[in-house]
Amino acid sequence: MKLSAALVACLSVANAFTVSRHASTSDSVCRGTTRLYQRTLGFETPGYSRAEMELQKKQTEVIGYLSGVYSSKEATALRPNVGPSVLISGFDPEQPASVEILDFLNNEYSPHLSFTKIVAHVEDMKTAKKRLIGRNARYTGLLDKLDFSEGTALPTAAQLDGMSSWVVHVDGGDMSKLSDIADLAASAESVQNVAILISGAQGVGAAALQAADEMLQSKASSFAYTLLVVPEWNDEPEAMCAFGIVDVGDVSDGPFTEGESFSREESLRIITECLAIDKAAGKSVVANAAKDVTSLEHMMIQGMREIGFTRIEEVEQMVSIGVKGYTDMLDEQAAEAVWEKAPEPTEEELAARAQTKEQTLLLQKQKREEEKKSSDISAMALEWAKKEYLRKSLKRRIPMKEPQFIELIWDRALMEADMKWRTMQG
């Protein structure tokens, strides 16, 4: 009996020690959890490395710079003598670039390129007509503007006669053709603007680029030019990748790496916009894809697209100022800061700046939404008007062409499109 009592007493002491130890451990865990929740406000928050914080700071500075540019910028200055006619050459009708360049030059959303005559200079006119005249050419009105000339890779001075602008493509990075292009443009009195696109220029070095620019400057007395040099083309759609643009005078080594490529559509967009941009006149530039999200080129392009720059404004900014202009500004500010350091902003000032930035971004978002709504309604109105023209023309002959009919019923088309847009929005 005494032995049983002693055994029970020992077990009681052991259980008490175990419970006490578990209670102590549980209390420690609870205190640690409380401290964790006090630190993270009840949910896990990601930690940022110093490099990530520096990247966010750089992105914020770029956005701030671009917001200032956007809020104070004037409308893009256009060349006064682009004229009503343009000739394109060097585009193989068998390749998609020939269709894409015509789409860019005959784009209803690019009023700065209002050509009434577009001539495609080709080596085989029969093939070109078969490839370039299709349903899209009829629907977009290109058929009423498009004409053809036939000959070697470059047109003659007689074939350029009457053309106010010339868009020429040279593949394979063949810089030797630039002199002939400049001579032809100078010999054609009507040509006022020449936009030159050289693709596949991996093997072209800085010296060749600078020599080409000097040659163009010496010969371009009667016309304005823009030279754009890119590496091999790829099939990426335009605006899918950021890009950088560098003046050839700032290229110190080979501008392209082995295997580097550039979007074909993006290069065609850039060169056609440069044809109209006044600040692009007399420029010789190199374009590279900017896939690295930490690069300033990528940050600037993405920032402009988020803020609401149009494509022509985006190209103008990169060609006329670009990353170099931004870094030069930062260097100048850093030099001034050495002499006078600005006081640190107070918490109230930081809060006010954050609020102002939030309001600015909200207004910019509202503006983009309004512009998109207007663009969508215009597109739907045009579609409705074309269908209405087709429907009525199937019933009886209409004594006017489609553009005149669309202009006549445009108010009704906008009303129908607005109703359709509201229905789609719910």
C-alpha positions as semicolon CSV with decimal commas, in nm:
position;residue;x (nm);y (nm);z (nm)
1;M;0,000;0,000;0,000
2;K;0,281;0,240;0,089
3;L;0,460;0,145;-0,233
4;S;0,149;0,231;-0,441
5;A;0,116;0,568;-0,272
6;A;0,481;0,650;-0,339
7;L;0,444;0,550;-0,704
8;V;0,138;0,776;-0,746
9;A;0,326;1,065;-0,587
10;C;0,621;1,026;-0,826
11;L;0,392;1,019;-1,131
12;S;0,215;1,333;-1,010
13;V;0,542;1,521;-0,977
14;A;0,652;1,408;-1,328
15;N;0,321;1,515;-1,484
16;A;0,341;1,850;-1,314
17;F;0,693;1,905;-1,450
18;T;0,581;1,805;-1,803
19;V;0,276;2,034;-1,798
20;S;0,489;2,319;-1,668
21;R;0,747;2,270;-1,943
22;H;0,475;2,255;-2,213
23;A;0,311;2,566;-2,072
24;S;0,643;2,747;-2,078
25;T;0,705;2,642;-2,441
26;S;0,351;2,741;-2,546
27;D;0,386;3,076;-2,375
28;S;0,713;3,135;-2,558
29;V;0,552;3,051;-2,894
30;C;0,258;3,280;-2,822
31;R;0,486;3,567;-2,730
32;G;0,689;3,510;-3,046
33;T;0,371;3,499;-3,257
34;T;0,245;3,817;-3,096
35;R;0,569;3,992;-3,177
36;L;0,544;3,862;-3,537
37;Y;0,190;3,992;-3,580
38;Q;0,278;4,321;-3,420
39;R;0,561;4,359;-3,672
40;T;0,364;4,249;-3,985
41;L;0,018;4,387;-3,892
42;G;-0,131;4,036;-3,895
43;F;-0,017;3,931;-4,245
44;E;0,305;3,841;-4,416
45;T;0,477;4,134;-4,589
46;P;0,751;4,077;-4,846
47;G;1,096;4,198;-4,768
48;Y;1,284;4,398;-5,031
49;S;1,653;4,377;-5,088
50;R;1,863;4,690;-5,124
51;A;1,886;4,631;-5,501
52;E;1,506;4,605;-5,530
53;M;1,459;4,923;-5,331
54;E;1,709;5,106;-5,553
55;L;1,525;4,982;-5,862
56;Q;1,191;5,105;-5,727
57;K;1,346;5,441;-5,649
58;K;1,485;5,468;-6,002
59;Q;1,146;5,376;-6,152
60;T;0,973;5,640;-5,940
61;E;1,223;5,905;-6,051
62;V;1,174;5,816;-6,419
63;I;0,793;5,829;-6,384
64;G;0,820;6,165;-6,210
65;Y;1,041;6,302;-6,487
66;L;0,808;6,177;-6,762
67;S;0,498;6,309;-6,583
68;G;0,659;6,653;-6,580
69;V;0,740;6,625;-6,951
70;Y;0,386;6,509;-7,032
71;S;0,212;6,782;-6,834
72;S;0,417;7,062;-6,991
73;K;0,475;6,931;-7,344
74;E;0,328;7,096;-7,650
75;A;0,179;6,912;-7,946
76;T;0,433;6,729;-8,159
77;A;0,580;6,966;-8,419
78;L;0,522;6,818;-8,765
79;R;0,725;6,874;-9,079
80;P;0,546;7,131;-9,295
81;N;0,637;6,972;-9,627
82;V;0,559;6,600;-9,591
83;G;0,318;6,657;-9,877
84;P;0,036;6,450;-10,025
85;S;0,243;6,182;-10,200
86;V;0,494;5,920;-10,091
87;L;0,695;5,652;-10,271
88;I;0,818;5,336;-10,097
89;S;1,103;5,120;-10,227
90;G;1,311;4,826;-10,112
91;F;1,012;4,632;-9,977
92;D;0,971;4,280;-10,117
93;P;0,599;4,217;-10,195
94;E;0,649;3,856;-10,092
95;Q;0,740;3,967;-9,737
96;P;0,501;4,101;-9,467
97;A;0,693;4,429;-9,436
98;S;0,550;4,547;-9,771
99;V;0,193;4,520;-9,639
100;E;0,281;4,662;-9,299
101;I;0,450;4,976;-9,435
102;L;0,139;5,049;-9,645
103;D;-0,080;5,004;-9,336
104;F;0,130;5,254;-9,141
105;L;0,125;5,510;-9,422
106;N;-0,250;5,466;-9,475
107;N;-0,357;5,464;-9,109
108;E;-0,679;5,652;-9,031
109;Y;-0,553;5,701;-8,673
110;S;-0,239;5,884;-8,797
111;P;-0,375;6,215;-8,930
112;H;-0,020;6,348;-8,955
113;L;0,032;6,108;-9,247
114;S;-0,252;6,216;-9,476
115;F;-0,121;6,094;-9,809
116;T;-0,353;6,095;-10,109
117;K;-0,111;5,903;-10,331
118;I;0,115;5,612;-10,234
119;V;0,344;5,459;-10,497
120;A;0,507;5,120;-10,438
121;H;0,828;5,085;-10,640
122;V;0,885;4,713;-10,705
123;E;1,093;4,490;-10,928
124;D;0,795;4,273;-11,033
125;M;0,472;4,469;-11,072
126;K;0,256;4,164;-11,146
127;T;0,356;3,993;-10,821
128;A;0,324;4,317;-10,624
129;K;-0,033;4,380;-10,743
130;K;-0,128;4,023;-10,661
131;R;0,016;4,047;-10,310
132;L;-0,067;4,405;-10,213
133;I;-0,414;4,454;-10,358
134;G;-0,658;4,264;-10,141
135;R;-0,969;4,299;-9,932
136;N;-0,794;4,511;-9,671
137;A;-0,677;4,756;-9,939
138;R;-1,036;4,801;-10,052
139;Y;-1,186;4,843;-9,706
140;T;-0,925;5,092;-9,581
141;G;-0,933;5,314;-9,890
142;L;-0,576;5,221;-9,985
143;L;-0,692;5,105;-10,328
144;D;-0,790;5,464;-10,420
145;K;-0,438;5,587;-10,334
146;L;-0,209;5,303;-10,436
147;D;-0,008;5,303;-10,756
148;F;0,299;5,112;-10,873
149;S;0,628;5,174;-11,052
150;E;0,862;4,902;-11,176
151;G;1,238;4,888;-11,199
152;T;1,555;4,801;-11,009
153;A;1,589;4,820;-10,631
154;L;1,608;5,200;-10,635
155;P;1,373;5,418;-10,843
156;T;1,501;5,661;-11,102
157;A;1,482;6,039;-11,067
158;A;1,198;6,036;-11,321
159;Q;1,002;5,785;-11,109
160;L;1,052;6,007;-10,803
161;D;0,925;6,310;-10,991
162;G;0,606;6,440;-10,827
163;M;0,670;6,256;-10,500
164;S;0,703;6,479;-10,192
165;S;0,827;6,201;-9,959
166;W;1,026;5,880;-9,999
167;V;1,049;5,584;-9,760
168;V;1,330;5,349;-9,858
169;H;1,433;5,018;-9,700
170;V;1,777;4,861;-9,738
171;D;1,826;4,510;-9,602
172;G;2,144;4,325;-9,518
173;G;2,297;4,633;-9,354
174;D;2,420;4,758;-9,693
175;M;2,544;5,108;-9,607
176;S;2,696;5,154;-9,954
177;K;2,355;5,234;-10,103
178;L;2,312;5,547;-9,892
179;S;2,517;5,763;-10,127
180;D;2,301;5,661;-10,425
181;I;1,986;5,730;-10,223
182;A;2,107;6,078;-10,131
183;D;2,202;6,155;-10,494
184;L;1,862;6,041;-10,620
185;A;1,676;6,247;-10,359
186;A;1,881;6,554;-10,446
187;S;1,815;6,509;-10,820
188;A;1,436;6,484;-10,774
189;E;1,317;6,841;-10,718
190;S;0,982;6,740;-10,569
191;V;1,127;6,518;-10,293
192;Q;1,134;6,708;-9,963
193;N;1,166;6,427;-9,707
194;V;1,347;6,092;-9,712
195;A;1,311;5,826;-9,441
196;I;1,574;5,551;-9,468
197;L;1,547;5,221;-9,280
198;I;1,845;4,985;-9,280
199;S;1,783;4,639;-9,133
200;G;2,019;4,347;-9,069
201;A;2,304;4,579;-8,972
202;Q;2,482;4,353;-8,719
203;G;2,817;4,396;-8,891
204;V;2,803;4,776;-8,914
205;G;3,045;4,955;-8,681
206;A;3,046;5,300;-8,524
207;A;3,286;5,445;-8,782
208;A;3,063;5,339;-9,074
209;L;2,756;5,486;-8,905
210;Q;2,923;5,819;-8,841
211;A;3,063;5,833;-9,194
212;A;2,714;5,769;-9,334
213;D;2,569;6,051;-9,125
214;E;2,839;6,294;-9,239
215;M;2,774;6,197;-9,601
216;L;2,399;6,254;-9,566
217;Q;2,454;6,591;-9,400
218;S;2,678;6,702;-9,687
219;K;2,434;6,596;-9,960
220;A;2,099;6,680;-9,800
221;S;2,076;7,041;-9,910
222;S;1,736;7,016;-10,082
223;F;1,567;6,756;-9,863
224;A;1,536;6,649;-9,498
225;Y;1,629;6,295;-9,398
226;T;1,602;6,049;-9,111
227;L;1,821;5,737;-9,098
228;L;1,720;5,446;-8,874
229;V;1,953;5,145;-8,839
230;V;1,836;4,819;-8,676
231;P;1,965;4,459;-8,651
232;E;1,791;4,156;-8,803
233;W;1,412;4,171;-8,792
234;N;1,195;3,947;-8,578
235;D;0,818;3,891;-8,593
236;E;0,720;4,053;-8,261
237;P;0,419;4,287;-8,294
238;E;0,480;4,656;-8,237
239;A;0,462;4,794;-7,880
240;M;0,528;4,448;-7,730
241;C;0,884;4,534;-7,629
242;A;1,052;4,851;-7,507
243;F;1,330;5,001;-7,717
244;G;1,617;5,245;-7,696
245;I;1,728;5,496;-7,958
246;V;2,083;5,632;-7,975
247;D;2,227;5,898;-8,203
248;V;2,504;5,752;-8,421
249;G;2,740;6,021;-8,290
250;D;2,708;5,863;-7,944
251;V;2,790;5,510;-8,064
252;S;3,145;5,425;-7,960
253;D;3,153;5,055;-8,054
254;G;2,949;4,805;-8,251
255;P;2,584;4,899;-8,182
256;F;2,454;4,541;-8,194
257;T;2,547;4,216;-8,022
258;E;2,565;3,879;-8,192
259;G;2,219;3,732;-8,245
260;E;2,041;4,057;-8,154
261;S;1,713;4,129;-8,333
262;F;1,447;4,399;-8,345
263;S;1,073;4,397;-8,413
264;R;1,000;4,451;-8,781
265;E;0,669;4,623;-8,707
266;E;0,829;4,847;-8,444
267;S;1,102;4,961;-8,684
268;L;0,839;5,042;-8,950
269;R;0,635;5,234;-8,694
270;I;0,940;5,436;-8,586
271;I;1,053;5,526;-8,939
272;T;0,704;5,630;-9,055
273;E;0,650;5,847;-8,745
274;C;0,993;6,003;-8,801
275;L;0,884;6,095;-9,153
276;A;0,634;6,337;-8,995
277;I;0,824;6,450;-8,680
278;D;1,004;6,780;-8,730
279;K;1,260;6,705;-8,456
280;A;1,359;6,384;-8,635
281;A;1,478;6,573;-8,945
282;G;1,855;6,542;-8,992
283;K;1,880;6,256;-8,739
284;S;2,075;5,933;-8,786
285;V;1,992;5,688;-8,508
286;V;2,029;5,327;-8,400
287;A;1,745;5,132;-8,233
288;N;1,787;4,840;-7,992
289;A;1,531;4,625;-7,811
290;A;1,529;4,690;-7,435
291;K;1,415;4,363;-7,278
292;D;1,602;4,420;-6,950
293;V;1,340;4,562;-6,711
294;T;1,612;4,732;-6,506
295;S;1,738;4,939;-6,800
296;L;1,650;5,307;-6,830
297;E;1,527;5,250;-7,185
298;H;1,273;4,995;-7,063
299;M;1,162;5,218;-6,775
300;M;1,117;5,520;-7,004
301;I;0,912;5,337;-7,268
302;Q;0,694;5,162;-7,010
303;G;0,653;5,488;-6,819
304;M;0,542;5,679;-7,128
305;R;0,289;5,410;-7,215
306;E;0,147;5,410;-6,861
307;I;0,122;5,790;-6,849
308;G;-0,055;5,814;-7,185
309;F;0,198;5,926;-7,447
310;T;0,077;5,856;-7,802
311;R;0,304;5,657;-8,032
312;I;0,422;5,967;-8,220
313;E;0,494;6,142;-7,887
314;E;0,681;5,835;-7,764
315;V;0,899;5,823;-8,076
316;E;0,958;6,199;-8,066
317;Q;1,074;6,180;-7,703
318;M;1,315;5,893;-7,770
319;V;1,459;6,041;-8,091
320;S;1,497;6,401;-7,972
321;I;1,588;6,349;-7,602
322;G;1,592;5,981;-7,510
323;V;1,787;5,824;-7,227
324;K;2,094;6,039;-7,292
325;G;1,898;6,359;-7,235
326;Y;1,763;6,217;-6,909
327;T;2,103;6,106;-6,780
328;D;2,256;6,441;-6,880
329;M;1,990;6,613;-6,673
330;L;2,066;6,388;-6,374
331;D;2,439;6,463;-6,405
332;E;2,368;6,836;-6,414
333;Q;2,146;6,810;-6,107
334;A;2,412;6,608;-5,925
335;A;2,673;6,873;-6,005
336;E;2,447;7,146;-5,868
337;A;2,374;6,940;-5,554
338;V;2,745;6,937;-5,470
339;W;2,728;7,313;-5,415
340;E;2,387;7,333;-5,252
341;K;2,216;7,043;-5,080
342;A;1,839;7,079;-5,057
343;P;1,677;7,030;-4,715
344;E;1,510;6,697;-4,651
345;P;1,130;6,715;-4,700
346;T;0,908;6,687;-4,394
347;E;0,654;6,409;-4,348
348;E;0,374;6,653;-4,431
349;E;0,545;6,751;-4,758
350;L;0,602;6,388;-4,852
351;A;0,235;6,310;-4,782
352;A;0,125;6,607;-4,993
353;R;0,348;6,498;-5,281
354;A;0,212;6,145;-5,265
355;Q;-0,145;6,275;-5,270
356;T;-0,070;6,506;-5,565
357;K;0,095;6,221;-5,756
358;E;-0,205;5,996;-5,687
359;Q;-0,445;6,265;-5,815
360;T;-0,229;6,320;-6,125
361;L;-0,219;5,949;-6,205
362;L;-0,599;5,929;-6,153
363;L;-0,659;6,219;-6,392
364;Q;-0,423;6,064;-6,646
365;K;-0,606;5,732;-6,615
366;Q;-0,941;5,904;-6,669
367;K;-0,800;6,081;-6,975
368;R;-0,672;5,753;-7,120
369;E;-1,013;5,590;-7,059
370;E;-1,191;5,877;-7,235
371;E;-0,951;5,858;-7,529
372;K;-0,998;5,482;-7,553
373;K;-1,377;5,523;-7,538
374;S;-1,367;5,782;-7,817
375;S;-1,138;5,559;-8,025
376;D;-1,359;5,252;-7,971
377;I;-1,675;5,441;-8,062
378;S;-1,515;5,585;-8,377
379;A;-1,401;5,237;-8,483
380;M;-1,748;5,090;-8,419
381;A;-1,911;5,381;-8,601
382;L;-1,689;5,325;-8,905
383;E;-1,771;4,954;-8,901
384;W;-2,145;5,024;-8,874
385;A;-2,132;5,281;-9,157
386;K;-1,947;5,041;-9,388
387;K;-2,197;4,763;-9,315
388;E;-2,483;5,005;-9,376
389;Y;-2,330;5,106;-9,711
390;L;-2,292;4,740;-9,807
391;R;-2,649;4,659;-9,696
392;K;-2,803;4,942;-9,896
393;S;-2,584;4,885;-10,202
394;L;-2,703;4,523;-10,217
395;K;-3,063;4,644;-10,241
396;R;-3,010;4,919;-10,497
397;R;-2,740;5,127;-10,658
398;I;-2,612;5,412;-10,438
399;P;-2,504;5,721;-10,638
400;M;-2,196;5,790;-10,426
401;K;-1,879;5,621;-10,311
402;E;-1,836;5,466;-9,969
403;P;-1,635;5,757;-9,812
404;Q;-1,904;6,008;-9,916
405;F;-2,177;5,782;-9,780
406;I;-1,994;5,741;-9,450
407;E;-1,950;6,117;-9,417
408;L;-2,321;6,167;-9,486
409;I;-2,440;5,927;-9,213
410;W;-2,151;5,979;-8,969
411;D;-2,367;6,138;-8,694
412;R;-2,608;5,844;-8,709
413;A;-2,314;5,603;-8,705
414;L;-2,172;5,769;-8,393
415;M;-2,510;5,744;-8,221
416;E;-2,540;5,373;-8,307
417;A;-2,184;5,311;-8,195
418;D;-2,240;5,497;-7,867
419;M;-2,548;5,285;-7,793
420;K;-2,355;4,967;-7,875
421;W;-2,063;5,076;-7,654
422;R;-2,295;5,148;-7,360
423;T;-2,463;4,811;-7,405
424;M;-2,124;4,636;-7,405
425;Q;-2,029;4,818;-7,085
426;G;-2,345;4,688;-6,917
